[in-house]
Amino acid sequence: MSAPTPAIPVTVAAIERRLQASKLRISANHPFFSSLLLMAPTEVTGDVPTAATDGRRLFFNPEFVAPLSSEQLDGLVVHELLHCALLHTVRRGPRDAQLWNIAADIHINGLIRKLAHLDLPSGCCEMPSLAAHSAEEIYDRLRRIKSRTDGPRSRFRMEVYDLQDPVGADGQPLSPAEADRLRGFWSDAVHRAEATARGDPHAWTRMPALLERSIAETHAPRLDWRSALWRHVVQTPDDYSGFDRRHLWQGLYVEELQGEGLDVDVCIDTSGSVDEEQLRDFLSELRGILSAYPAVRCRLYYADAACTGPFDVAADRPLPVANGGGGTDFRPFFHCTSPGAGDAEATPRANGGIPRLAVYLTDGFGTFPEAAPDRPVLWVVTPGGLRDGGFPFGEVVRMVGAPGVRP
């Protein structure tokens, strides 16, 4: 019998050498991560029990790293790197830190399982049935589980090796300025990494579709849905006749409102899939529109599986009490505001025959009409809601915040 292999002392220098070797392997096997690794300095420290990130730096406990195989260490490094690239420190917002961390881990570990040459440490947090969803969607599902049971411990393992929390050095959530800086830093880094990877004809084809989609959704240009609404309110003329010439000397072309404004039917999803926080967000967005855009004339509807309304609303009047809580069906709203609904006041045309704009605030999960309505439709979707491709008609925009995030 051969003598047992003597234990190798765990030193910071030894672990740093292992991390450098890991970076070289990752860069060779996954070129997309090569330039990203240059943007994320690593630090070996006993201040974290396992591994962690503050959104820019990657921290590794030497005692935790020492027994890992090369493939497990590579997976761990990519795990922390993806927390940064997918902006999990920014996207958390006001969510519960521990549950958000679990949701983010489930999504990232699902991505890593699709990448060759990578493994994960034993006991990591995985839930394959949810891994394909965004961190926001996973968080919402886990929150519902937690509200019905003693917590997610009854459904999946809680031994989370990564203790990343989206907080600053003082233990508080990131400030808006810090979040913006971090978002800009990693968006630029990701775009550079994509360019590098696409330069290798074989590198990008090895990227799993789920990872490519997650990166694209995280770093897609953000659009304030109020800006999308404003495009309907302001009609840009084809010549200078619609511009305010008083500002020409400043080099400014100020668009004038065409007509008398815009008539809008706003429907707020009050189904059981929309929680109280989301409903408050919907109502807050509506109040903001009424206050900011006096040219908008608005009728309000509430809908779950049935539709109630219309309610005439204005900035100087309180909003009617919302009701609902049932299933989600988008058809009743479009039916009761269709030309054949029998209510002349509910027809979707006003202001000289111009179609009324329909604005539907929802998470997007429900039953759609079989045919598109004869009117413009603007879907205002909660971050983490149905993906854009799931809407059969209309324009889809997300509520303000990081991609896939409620502020």
C-alpha positions in Angstrom: 0.0 0.0 0.0 1.4 3.4 -0.9 1.8 6.0 1.7 -0.9 8.7 1.9 -0.2 11.9 0.0 0.9 14.5 2.5 -1.5 17.4 3.0 -0.6 20.5 1.1 -0.6 23.6 3.4 -3.3 26.1 2.5 -1.6 29.4 1.9 -2.8 32.5 0.2 0.0 32.3 -2.3 -1.0 28.7 -3.2 -4.6 29.7 -3.7 -3.7 32.7 -5.8 -1.7 30.4 -8.1 -4.7 28.1 -8.4 -6.9 31.1 -9.3 -4.5 32.3 -12.0 -4.4 28.8 -13.5 -8.2 28.7 -13.4 -8.5 32.0 -15.3 -6.2 30.6 -18.0 -8.3 27.5 -18.4 -11.5 29.5 -18.5 -10.1 31.9 -21.1 -9.0 29.0 -23.3 -12.3 27.1 -23.0 -14.7 30.0 -23.0 -13.3 33.1 -24.8 -16.4 35.2 -23.9 -15.2 35.2 -20.3 -11.6 36.1 -21.2 -12.0 39.9 -21.2 -14.5 39.8 -18.4 -12.0 38.2 -16.1 -9.6 41.1 -16.8 -12.3 43.4 -15.3 -12.8 41.4 -12.1 -9.8 41.3 -9.7 -9.8 38.4 -7.3 -8.9 38.5 -3.7 -8.1 35.6 -1.4 -9.5 36.3 2.1 -10.8 34.6 5.2 -13.4 37.4 5.6 -15.9 35.4 3.5 -16.9 31.8 4.5 -16.9 30.6 0.9 -16.9 32.9 -2.1 -18.5 36.3 -2.8 -18.6 39.4 -4.9 -19.3 43.1 -4.3 -20.2 43.6 -7.9 -16.6 44.4 -9.1 -14.2 42.2 -7.1 -14.3 38.4 -6.5 -13.5 37.1 -3.1 -12.5 33.5 -2.3 -11.9 31.8 1.1 -8.7 29.7 0.9 -10.0 26.9 3.0 -13.1 26.6 0.8 -11.1 26.7 -2.4 -8.3 24.3 -1.4 -10.2 20.9 -1.8 -12.0 21.9 -5.0 -11.2 20.1 -8.2 -10.0 22.2 -11.2 -13.4 22.0 -12.8 -15.2 23.0 -9.6 -12.9 25.9 -9.1 -13.4 27.1 -12.7 -17.2 26.8 -12.1 -16.9 28.8 -8.9 -15.0 31.6 -10.6 -17.5 31.8 -13.5 -20.3 31.7 -11.0 -19.0 34.8 -9.2 -18.1 36.5 -12.6 -21.7 36.0 -13.8 -23.1 37.6 -10.7 -21.2 40.7 -11.9 -21.9 40.4 -15.6 -25.6 39.9 -15.0 -25.7 42.8 -12.6 -27.2 40.9 -9.7 -25.8 43.4 -7.2 -27.8 46.1 -9.1 -30.9 44.2 -9.9 -31.8 43.2 -6.4 -33.5 46.5 -5.6 -35.6 46.3 -2.4 -35.9 42.5 -2.5 -35.0 40.3 0.4 -31.3 39.7 0.2 -31.1 36.0 1.1 -34.0 35.0 -1.2 -32.7 37.1 -4.0 -29.3 35.5 -3.6 -30.9 32.0 -3.8 -32.8 33.0 -6.9 -29.7 34.4 -8.6 -27.7 31.3 -7.7 -30.3 29.0 -9.2 -30.2 30.9 -12.5 -26.4 31.1 -12.6 -25.9 27.5 -11.7 -28.3 26.4 -14.4 -26.2 28.3 -16.9 -22.9 26.8 -15.6 -24.4 23.3 -16.0 -24.6 24.0 -19.7 -21.0 25.1 -20.1 -18.4 22.5 -20.9 -15.3 22.0 -18.7 -17.0 23.5 -15.6 -18.4 21.9 -12.5 -19.8 23.2 -9.2 -18.9 22.6 -5.6 -21.0 20.0 -3.8 -24.0 21.4 -1.9 -24.5 24.4 -4.2 -28.0 25.8 -4.7 -29.7 24.3 -7.7 -33.3 23.9 -8.9 -33.2 22.8 -12.5 -37.0 23.3 -13.0 -36.6 27.0 -12.5 -33.1 27.6 -13.8 -34.2 28.8 -17.3 -36.2 31.7 -15.8 -34.7 35.1 -14.9 -33.6 35.8 -11.4 -36.7 38.0 -10.9 -39.1 35.3 -12.0 -37.4 32.7 -9.8 -37.5 35.1 -6.9 -41.2 35.7 -7.3 -41.9 32.0 -7.5 -39.8 31.3 -4.4 -41.5 34.1 -2.5 -44.9 32.5 -3.3 -43.6 29.2 -2.0 -42.3 30.9 1.1 -45.6 32.5 1.8 -47.4 29.1 1.6 -44.9 27.0 3.5 -42.3 27.3 6.2 -40.0 28.6 3.5 -38.0 27.4 0.5 -36.1 25.0 2.7 -38.9 22.5 2.2 -38.4 22.6 -1.6 -34.7 22.7 -2.3 -31.4 22.7 -0.5 -30.3 25.8 1.3 -26.5 25.1 1.4 -25.6 28.1 -0.7 -21.9 28.3 -1.1 -22.0 31.8 -2.5 -22.8 34.5 0.0 -23.0 37.4 -2.5 -25.4 40.1 -1.4 -26.1 43.3 -3.5 -24.8 45.7 -0.8 -22.1 48.3 -0.5 -19.2 48.3 1.9 -21.4 49.6 4.7 -23.9 46.8 4.4 -26.6 49.0 2.8 -28.1 48.5 -0.7 -26.3 50.3 -3.5 -27.1 53.9 -4.0 -28.6 55.0 -7.4 -25.3 56.6 -8.3 -23.4 53.4 -7.4 -25.8 51.2 -9.2 -25.6 53.4 -12.4 -21.8 53.3 -12.3 -21.8 49.5 -11.9 -24.3 49.1 -14.6 -22.3 51.2 -17.1 -19.1 49.4 -16.1 -20.4 45.9 -16.8 -22.4 46.8 -19.8 -19.3 48.1 -21.4 -17.3 45.1 -20.3 -19.9 42.7 -21.7 -20.1 44.4 -25.0 -16.3 44.2 -25.3 -16.4 40.5 -24.4 -19.0 39.9 -27.0 -16.9 41.5 -29.6 -13.9 39.5 -28.6 -15.9 36.2 -28.6 -17.5 36.9 -31.9 -14.0 37.5 -33.4 -13.5 33.7 -32.8 -15.9 31.9 -35.3 -16.0 28.9 -32.9 -16.3 30.8 -29.6 -19.7 32.3 -29.9 -21.3 29.1 -31.3 -20.3 27.4 -28.1 -22.3 29.8 -26.0 -25.5 28.2 -24.7 -28.6 30.0 -25.9 -29.8 30.6 -22.3 -26.5 32.4 -21.4 -26.7 34.5 -24.6 -30.3 35.4 -23.8 -29.5 36.3 -20.2 -26.7 38.6 -21.2 -28.8 40.2 -23.9 -31.8 40.8 -21.6 -29.6 42.2 -18.9 -27.8 44.7 -21.1 -30.6 45.6 -23.5 -31.2 49.4 -23.8 -33.7 50.5 -21.2 -36.8 52.4 -22.2 -39.0 54.4 -19.9 -42.5 53.4 -20.9 -43.6 57.0 -20.4 -41.3 57.9 -23.2 -43.1 55.3 -25.4 -46.4 56.9 -24.5 -45.1 60.3 -25.3 -44.4 59.2 -28.9 -48.2 58.7 -29.2 -48.9 62.1 -27.6 -46.5 64.0 -29.8 -46.8 63.4 -33.5 -43.5 64.5 -35.2 -44.3 66.4 -38.5 -42.5 65.7 -41.7 -41.4 69.3 -42.2 -40.6 72.3 -40.1 -44.3 73.4 -39.9 -44.7 71.7 -36.6 -41.7 73.1 -34.9 -41.6 76.1 -32.6 -39.4 78.6 -34.5 -38.9 80.7 -31.4 -36.1 78.3 -30.4 -34.4 78.1 -33.8 -31.7 80.6 -32.8 -30.6 78.2 -30.0 -30.4 75.3 -32.5 -33.4 73.7 -30.9 -36.4 72.2 -32.7 -39.2 72.0 -30.2 -42.0 69.7 -31.3 -45.5 71.1 -30.9 -48.5 69.0 -29.9 -50.5 68.0 -32.9 -54.3 68.1 -32.2 -55.8 68.3 -28.8 -54.0 65.4 -27.0 -54.4 61.7 -26.7 -57.3 59.6 -25.5 -56.1 56.5 -23.6 -57.7 53.4 -22.1 -55.5 52.2 -19.2 -56.1 48.7 -17.9 -54.4 47.6 -14.7 -53.9 43.9 -14.1 -55.4 43.0 -10.7 -55.2 39.2 -11.0 -53.8 36.9 -8.3 -50.4 36.8 -10.0 -49.9 40.6 -9.3 -48.9 41.2 -5.7 -49.7 44.3 -3.6 -46.3 45.8 -4.3 -46.7 45.5 -8.1 -50.2 46.9 -7.9 -48.9 49.9 -6.0 -46.3 50.3 -8.7 -49.0 50.3 -11.4 -51.1 52.9 -9.6 -48.0 55.0 -9.0 -47.1 54.9 -12.7 -50.7 55.9 -13.6 -50.6 58.9 -11.2 -47.3 59.9 -12.7 -48.7 60.0 -16.2 -51.8 61.9 -15.1 -49.6 64.5 -13.4 -46.9 64.8 -16.1 -49.0 64.7 -19.2 -52.2 66.9 -19.0 -52.7 66.3 -22.7 -53.6 62.7 -22.0 -57.3 62.0 -21.4 -57.6 58.7 -19.5 -60.2 56.1 -18.8 -59.2 53.4 -16.3 -60.2 49.8 -16.1 -59.3 47.0 -13.7 -59.1 43.4 -14.9 -58.4 39.9 -13.7 -60.6 37.3 -15.4 -63.3 40.0 -15.7 -63.1 43.7 -16.4 -64.5 46.6 -14.4 -64.7 50.2 -15.6 -64.4 52.6 -17.2 -63.5 55.1 -14.6 -62.7 58.7 -15.6 -59.5 59.6 -13.8 -57.6 62.8 -13.5 -54.5 64.1 -11.6 -56.6 66.1 -9.1 -58.9 63.2 -8.2 -58.3 60.0 -6.1 -58.1 56.8 -8.0 -60.9 54.3 -7.6 -60.3 51.3 -5.3 -58.8 48.3 -7.2 -60.6 44.9 -7.1 -59.6 41.5 -8.5 -57.5 38.6 -7.3 -58.7 36.0 -9.8 -57.1 34.5 -12.9 -55.6 36.6 -15.7 -57.5 37.0 -18.9 -56.7 40.0 -21.2 -59.8 39.4 -23.5 -62.5 41.1 -21.3 -60.7 44.5 -21.5 -60.3 44.4 -25.3 -63.9 43.1 -25.7 -65.6 45.8 -23.6 -63.6 48.5 -25.3 -64.3 47.1 -28.8 -66.6 48.9 -31.3 -69.2 46.2 -31.0 -69.4 46.2 -27.2 -72.7 48.1 -27.2 -71.3 51.1 -25.1 -70.8 54.1 -27.3 -68.6 55.6 -24.7 -66.4 52.5 -24.6 -65.5 52.5 -28.3 -61.7 52.8 -28.9 -62.0 55.8 -31.2 -62.3 59.4 -30.3 -61.0 62.8 -31.2 -62.1 62.8 -34.8 -61.8 59.0 -35.4 -58.2 58.7 -34.1 -57.9 55.3 -32.4 -57.7 55.4 -28.6 -54.4 54.0 -27.3 -54.8 51.0 -25.1 -52.2 50.8 -22.2 -52.2 47.5 -20.3 -50.1 47.3 -17.1 -49.4 43.7 -16.3 -46.9 40.9 -15.7 -48.0 39.5 -19.0 -49.0 36.0 -17.8 -52.6 35.4 -19.0 -54.9 34.6 -21.9 -54.6 36.8 -25.0 -57.3 37.6 -27.6 -57.1 35.4 -30.7 -57.0 38.5 -33.0 -55.2 41.8 -32.5 -57.5 44.7 -31.8 -58.0 47.5 -34.3 -56.1 50.0 -32.2 -52.5 50.6 -30.9 -51.7 48.7 -27.8 -48.8 49.5 -25.3 -48.0 46.7 -22.9 -46.3 48.0 -19.8 -44.7 44.9 -18.2 -43.3 44.4 -14.8 -39.6 43.4 -14.7 -39.4 39.6 -14.6 -42.8 39.4 -16.4 -43.5 37.7 -19.7 -40.7 38.0 -22.3 -41.3 40.3 -25.2 -41.8 37.5 -27.7 -44.7 36.1 -25.7 -47.0 39.1 -26.6 -48.8 38.4 -29.9 -49.4 42.1 -30.7 -48.7 45.6 -29.6 -45.5 47.3 -28.3 -43.9 45.9 -25.2 -41.9 48.1 -22.8 -40.7 47.5 -19.2 -41.3 49.6 -16.2 -38.3 51.8 -15.3 -35.3 50.1 -13.7 -32.6 47.8 -14.5 -33.6 45.3 -17.2 -35.8 42.7 -15.7 -36.0 44.6 -12.4 -38.5 46.5 -10.3 -36.7 49.6 -8.9 
